[in-house]
Amino acid sequence: MIEGRITFKRDDGRVNVSMRPTKEKALVSDGDIIMEYLLNRGGKMPYSDESSAMLIKDKFNISKAAFKRALGHLMKEKKIVQEDGWTLLTDIGRQWTPLVSDESQDEE
């Protein structure tokens, strides 16, 4: 079964459906993607909220708007900072560990 959510209902009865979670829920998972990327790159990446939408989509498979929301959320949590077009982990960010999803626990 495929799950989705209705994003728009048209006058003719057709609907637009998104398979992505709402932006409030995606914020955390998008942030996790960025944090894992940063940890794998030694705590820094040459991407920031000024990076192009195509580059962000290519590297992270999320929209620029979602990327900027996730970066903003991580900055509020003091996990990252941005300097000269680079995004860097802070000491707090270096302590981050990925959560184990329920799906991977079920496989064990």
C-alpha positions as a LaTeX table, in Angstrom:
\begin{tabular}{lrrr}
\hline
Residue & $x$ (\AA) & $y$ (\AA) & $z$ (\AA) \\
\hline
Met1 & 0.00 & 0.00 & 0.00 \\
Ile2 & 1.20 & 3.51 & $-0.78$ \\
Glu3 & 0.55 & 6.26 & 1.73 \\
Gly4 & 0.13 & 9.92 & 0.88 \\
Arg5 & $-1.68$ & 13.03 & 1.96 \\
Ile6 & $-4.08$ & 15.21 & 0.02 \\
Thr7 & $-2.55$ & 18.63 & $-0.59$ \\
Phe8 & $-5.25$ & 20.14 & $-2.78$ \\
Lys9 & $-8.78$ & 19.21 & $-3.87$ \\
Arg10 & $-9.86$ & 20.56 & $-7.26$ \\
Asp11 & $-13.34$ & 21.72 & $-8.20$ \\
Asp12 & $-13.68$ & 18.78 & $-10.61$ \\
Gly13 & $-13.05$ & 16.28 & $-7.78$ \\
Arg14 & $-9.45$ & 15.40 & $-8.65$ \\
Val15 & $-6.86$ & 15.72 & $-5.88$ \\
Asn16 & $-3.18$ & 16.47 & $-5.62$ \\
Val17 & $-1.35$ & 14.04 & $-3.36$ \\
Ser18 & 2.08 & 14.31 & $-1.76$ \\
Met19 & 4.05 & 11.37 & $-0.47$ \\
Arg20 & 6.28 & 13.63 & 1.61 \\
Pro21 & 5.30 & 14.37 & 5.21 \\
Thr22 & 4.08 & 17.85 & 6.13 \\
Lys23 & 6.86 & 20.41 & 6.29 \\
Glu24 & 6.69 & 20.46 & 10.09 \\
Lys25 & 7.33 & 16.70 & 10.23 \\
Ala26 & 9.84 & 16.67 & 7.37 \\
Leu27 & 11.90 & 19.31 & 9.16 \\
Val28 & 13.35 & 16.71 & 11.52 \\
Ser29 & 14.06 & 14.03 & 8.90 \\
Asp30 & 15.56 & 16.60 & 6.50 \\
Gly31 & 17.74 & 17.86 & 9.37 \\
Asp32 & 18.86 & 14.30 & 10.05 \\
Ile33 & 19.92 & 13.93 & 6.40 \\
Ile34 & 21.98 & 17.10 & 6.65 \\
Met35 & 23.52 & 16.08 & 9.99 \\
Glu36 & 24.55 & 12.66 & 8.66 \\
Tyr37 & 26.07 & 14.32 & 5.59 \\
Leu38 & 28.02 & 16.73 & 7.80 \\
Leu39 & 29.29 & 13.97 & 10.07 \\
Asn40 & 30.43 & 11.93 & 7.06 \\
Arg41 & 32.32 & 14.98 & 5.73 \\
Gly42 & 34.23 & 15.78 & 8.89 \\
Gly43 & 31.79 & 18.39 & 10.14 \\
Lys44 & 31.71 & 20.78 & 7.19 \\
Met45 & 30.08 & 21.08 & 3.80 \\
Pro46 & 30.29 & 23.70 & 1.05 \\
Tyr47 & 26.51 & 24.13 & 0.96 \\
Ser48 & 24.44 & 26.79 & 2.69 \\
Asp49 & 21.10 & 28.52 & 2.32 \\
Glu50 & 22.71 & 30.42 & $-0.58$ \\
Ser51 & 23.39 & 27.23 & $-2.60$ \\
Ser52 & 21.44 & 26.66 & $-5.80$ \\
Ala53 & 18.17 & 24.74 & $-5.77$ \\
Met54 & 19.52 & 22.24 & $-8.35$ \\
Leu55 & 22.61 & 21.51 & $-6.27$ \\
Ile56 & 20.54 & 20.98 & $-3.11$ \\
Lys57 & 18.12 & 18.69 & $-4.95$ \\
Asp58 & 21.03 & 16.72 & $-6.41$ \\
Lys59 & 22.91 & 16.31 & $-3.11$ \\
Phe60 & 20.07 & 15.93 & $-0.60$ \\
Asn61 & 16.99 & 15.10 & $-2.72$ \\
Ile62 & 14.96 & 17.84 & $-1.02$ \\
Ser63 & 13.79 & 21.25 & $-2.20$ \\
Lys64 & 15.73 & 24.40 & $-1.44$ \\
Ala65 & 12.87 & 25.58 & 0.79 \\
Ala66 & 13.00 & 22.32 & 2.79 \\
Phe67 & 16.80 & 22.61 & 2.99 \\
Lys68 & 16.57 & 26.17 & 4.32 \\
Arg69 & 13.92 & 25.18 & 6.89 \\
Ala70 & 16.09 & 22.30 & 8.09 \\
Leu71 & 19.19 & 24.51 & 8.29 \\
Gly72 & 17.24 & 27.13 & 10.25 \\
His73 & 16.01 & 24.48 & 12.65 \\
Leu74 & 19.54 & 23.12 & 13.15 \\
Met75 & 20.90 & 26.64 & 13.71 \\
Lys76 & 18.23 & 27.32 & 16.35 \\
Glu77 & 19.32 & 24.12 & 18.09 \\
Lys78 & 22.91 & 25.41 & 17.85 \\
Lys79 & 24.02 & 22.27 & 16.00 \\
Ile80 & 25.40 & 24.16 & 12.98 \\
Val81 & 26.69 & 27.55 & 11.93 \\
Gln82 & 27.21 & 29.07 & 8.50 \\
Glu83 & 30.37 & 30.90 & 7.50 \\
Asp84 & 31.40 & 32.13 & 4.05 \\
Gly85 & 29.03 & 29.81 & 2.18 \\
Trp86 & 29.96 & 26.78 & 4.28 \\
Thr87 & 27.88 & 24.95 & 6.86 \\
Leu88 & 29.84 & 23.75 & 9.88 \\
Leu89 & 28.99 & 21.52 & 12.83 \\
Thr90 & 29.29 & 23.08 & 16.26 \\
Asp91 & 30.48 & 21.19 & 19.34 \\
Ile92 & 26.81 & 20.49 & 20.12 \\
Gly93 & 26.29 & 19.20 & 16.57 \\
Arg94 & 29.27 & 16.86 & 16.82 \\
Gln95 & 27.51 & 15.10 & 19.71 \\
Trp96 & 24.48 & 14.29 & 17.53 \\
Thr97 & 23.81 & 10.64 & 16.80 \\
Pro98 & 21.25 & 9.35 & 14.31 \\
Leu99 & 18.11 & 7.82 & 15.74 \\
Val100 & 17.50 & 4.19 & 14.89 \\
Ser101 & 14.22 & 3.91 & 13.01 \\
Asp102 & 11.55 & 1.38 & 13.93 \\
Glu103 & 11.97 & $-0.26$ & 10.50 \\
Ser104 & 15.66 & $-1.08$ & 11.06 \\
Gln105 & 14.87 & $-2.48$ & 14.51 \\
Asp106 & 12.22 & $-4.76$ & 12.98 \\
Glu107 & 14.81 & $-6.20$ & 10.58 \\
Glu108 & 17.14 & $-7.37$ & 13.37 \\
\hline
\end{tabular}
